[in-house]
Amino acid sequence: MAKRDKKEQYHTRLCEFLDEYDKCFIVHADNVGSKQFMDIRKGLRPNSVILMGKNTMMKRSIRLYCERSGNKAWEAVLEHLQGNVGLLFTKSDLNEIKAELKKFVVGAPARVGAIAPCDVFVPPGGTGMDPSQTSFFQALGIATKINRGTIEILNQVHLVQEGTKVGGSEATLLAKLGIKPFEYGLKIMQVYENGSLYAPEVLDITDDMLLSKVEIAIRNVASLCLGANYPTIVSLPHSIINAYKNVLAIAVETDYTFPLAEKVKAYLAVPSAFAAAAAPLAEDSKEETQESAKEEEEEEESDEEMGMGLFGDDDDF
């Protein structure tokens, strides 16, 4: 097949996906092996599909599609098509696809010259390496001691910093310790949904988190309105309660009364009467507790009579 025909076929396929799907991930595919990629494609079927390709081809096809269809929403993804990226189209729930991609993340050793995607730390403890290799640790500035014939690292070591190249000595040490510090898989860079483009961290926001933020905002607005003496729908319940407290205080100090204030006045007049009324409730609760404890003791005695205490204490032997 000619090169031009392949480009046209790719363009047609991408346009079909743009027509069919309204949700998409822009994914980064560095260090993802062919076998790993095949497993990812298989795990995402049948409601999702991944399309890789040259950035220039993807941008060209999306621009032509937007011009032809008049749907300008997909133009938002153009500026993010940089590096080794692809488009993951899906009809499934976005959080489910995100969780599915995590299943195919695999550990990988640190290779010389690779850019570290994260900080790498070597924990303290035994290495299993013989004392003849102490000079290797000294060259890396790692404090060690000999313990039971093997080298032991004394303190946690920040071996490789995120964003820096892995050196030969660092890669060798990690290989000898059997540490695979890096994890590789399809990394979500951006999320496209119904014309909106946002960071993948937005998918981690739950309904409970949103509700808690709204509650905090409502409390802050209510406090501000009460402090400024400016009534709003969120401060109105507090204003009514405060007004009721003021009316109740006036009723207690004067002869003016109303049904809800009469109980408070009665309590203030004879507090002992309410204490006497509460005493029988406390006695009933105490009796219920004693009866429950008595029933438990009777059950234990019954178990012993039925032979549950056959083996008794150690003194019986």
Residue, then its C-alpha position, 0 to 999 in steps of 0.5 A: m500500500a502506498k504511503r499516501d493511501k496509508k495516510e488517507q486510511y488513517h485519516t478516515r479511521l480517525c474521523e470515524f472515531l471523532d464521529e462515534y465517540d464524545k469522550c477521549f483520553i490523551v495518553h502518553a506511551d513512553n516505555v510501553g512495550s509492544k506486548q504490554f500495549m497488546d494487553i492494554r488494547k485487549g483489556l479495554r475492548p469492546n467499548s474503547v479503542i486506542l489510536m496512535g500515530k504521528n502528531t502531525m497526522m493526528k493534528r491534520s486529520i482533526r483540523l480537516y474534520c473540524e472544518r468539514s463537520g463544523n464541530k470545533a470542539w475537538e480543536a481543544v486537543l490539538e495543543h496537547l498532541q506533543g511527544n509520544v502520545g495517542l488518543l484513547f476513545t471510549k464509551s465507558d465511564l472515565n473512572e472505570i477506564k482510568a482504573e483499568l489502565k492502572k492494572f497494566v502498569v508494570g515495574a521496570p528496572a532503571r536503565v542507564g541514561a533513562i529520565a527518572p519519572c520519580d524519585v528513587f530511594v534505597p531503604p536502609g538494611g541488609t543488601g546481601m552483598d559481600p564486603s569486597q564491594t564496599s568501595f562501590f558504595q563509598a563511590l556513591g557516598i552511601a554509608t555502610k557497615i559490615n553485619r554478619g558478613t554482608i554489607e548493610i546500608l545505614n540510612q535511607v539514600h535518595l539515589v536518583q532525583e525525578g527528572t534526572k538521568v540515571g547514571g551507570s553506578e545508580a543503575t548497577l546498584l539498583a540492579k544488584l539490590g533487585i529494585k525496580p523503581f520505575e513503573y510504566g504504562l499509559k499515562i493520562m495527560q488530559v481528558y476530553e469529554n463533550g467538548s471540555l478538556y481538563a486534567p485527569e486529577v479532576l476524576d479523583i473528585t468524589d461527590d463527598m468531596l464536593l459536598s464538604k466543599v459546599e458545606i464549608a462555603i455555606r458556613n463561611v457565607a453564613s458567618l459573613c452575612l451574620g457578621a455584616n447583619y445582611p440577611t440571606i437564605v443561608s444566614l436566615p435560620h441562624s438569625i431566626i434562632n438568635a431572635y428566638k433566644n432573645v425573645l426567650a430571654i425577655a420572657v424569662e426576665t419579664d411576666y410576658t410568656f408563651p407556650l415554649a417559654e413556660k417550660v423554661k420558666a418552670y424549670l428555673a422556678v423549681p429545678s429540683a422537680f426536674a431532677a426528681a423526674a429524671a431520677p427514676l429514669a436513671e434508676d431504671s437504666k441502672e436496674e436494666t444493667q444489673e439484670s443484664a449482668k445477672e443473666e450473663e452470670e447465670e448463662e456462664e454457670s449453666d455452661e459449666e454445669m453442662g460440662m463446658g468447664l470439663f478441663g478446669d484450671d491448671d491446678d486440677f491436673 
